[in-house]
Amino acid sequence: MFNAVFEKLFKLQANGTNIKTEFIAGLTTFAAMSYVLVVNPSILSAGGMPVVGLITVTALAACIGTLLMAFMTNYPIAMAPGMGLNAFFAFTICLTRDIQWEAALGIVFWNGILFLLLSVTGVRTKIADAIPAALKIGVQCGIGLFIAFIGLKNAGIVVDHPATFVTIGDLSEPATMLAVAGILLTIVLFIKRVTGAILISVLILTLIGAFIPVGDGYLTQHTDSFIGMPDSMSNTFFAMDIMYPIENFATTWDLIFALLFVNMFDTIGTLIGVSRRANLLDKEGKLPKIGPAMTADAAASVVGAALGTSPVTSYVESAAGVSSGGRTGLTSVFVALCFLLALFFTPLMKVIPLMATTPALIMVGILMMDSFKQLDFEDLTALSTASVALLAMPLTFSISEGIALGFITYVGIMLGTGRYKEVTWITYAMAAVFVLRYVLDLK
């Protein structure tokens, strides 16, 4: 019976797969991306969100988003609150701009609605094609550097200094020493292609921390049980301030655009990259169902905002499941079920210390820097544009500032070198708006 249902829904035979293969692929993808259940709550809580219930919100957002992708596209691609997008939410919107998290969720909601409209109408493709490749690379790498910087800061490896702004921390501290060891362990596991490398590192550090005394307790809090009922998400469920972005449009438009920009290119890059491994691209190298895939991605962000989390997006870790044979949406269904089951291990996830999550942030940052190799280093215009965006994000502690300065740098160089005809009107418009934003101090 189940075989017939799955065959009808996911066309397993036509895609050269079966239930067992899809199940193994689903477990593999979940193992590779399950760290988000620990890391996302820690990042969002840093922005002021109540920590109770964030594990539940993260799991449900991942489950719903992944199911949307499964049934709208039949692709083996999983979704969850995006790394980089959650950092933008917490550190740029909430902390740097001093916007309350309820209002920030309202920004996420309208970002999702706008993304959904662009996806349904097909405008998103025109926008994506109009943005210079160097800026896309610079933004992705800059977000990676930004996330890695946050990880180094949380680990105590990098600390503030009144004269030099930042300096090396006290590496003799037990938590910092363990974080350094965890970073090296995670990198080694990745090099050896161990599935779930980040999760394994988090669990090992958490276990070791349970034996390291700190004050009156231990680095990892002891617990009587690892299994229990999920936390209520009443603190964040429909807590978003939908009207805030409308009432404060002059000071929030750039945040909505930045979220849209990052989400759009992150999604497109992930979809194409994972689909290429799964042989889902057509003869022209295009993804046949990219429209429904983008629509599912946008709808998931709207749902995520209602639940109480930062934008939900496609995860590149889906490639792990594809490498294990996953070819259809059934893989994604199994990933979604794993996220639901993980909720009953909430007591275990609660005791994971901050230092155990820092290797995850740094490893994700390193992986995002990978796209820098696509840059044409002989083209000084491209190199300058990407470098400005890349450096501005961690140094200004703001993803949106990096995007703004990247646009301005690119247009300024193209105008100065007489190549103004090569610049699209969309790029001109965005650069002009960002210049006005700085001149009028619309922050």
Buried (B, 14 or more C-beta within 10 A) or exposed (E): EEEEEBBEBBBBEEBEBBBEBBBBBBBBBBBBBBBBBBBBBBBBBBBBBBBBBBBBBBBBBBBBBBBBBBBBBBBBBBBBBBBBBBBBBBBBBBBBBEBBBBBBBBBBBBBBBBBBEBBBEEEBBEBBEBBBEBBBBBBBBBBBBBBBBBBBBBBBBBEEEEEEEBEEBEEEBBBBBBBBBBBEBBBEBBEEEBBBBBBBBBBBBBEBBBEBEEEEEBBBEEEEEEEBEBBEBEBBBEBBBBEBBEEBEEEBBBBBBBBBBBBBBBBBBBBBBBBBBBEBBEEEEEBEBBBBBBBBBBBBBBBBBBBBBBBBBBBBBBBBBBBBBBBBBBBBBBBBBBBEEBBEBBBBBBBBBBBBBBBBBBBBBBBBBEBBEEBEEEEEBBBBBBBBBBBBBBBBBBBBBBBBBBBBBBBBBBEEEEEEEEBBEEBBEBBEBBBEBEEEEBE
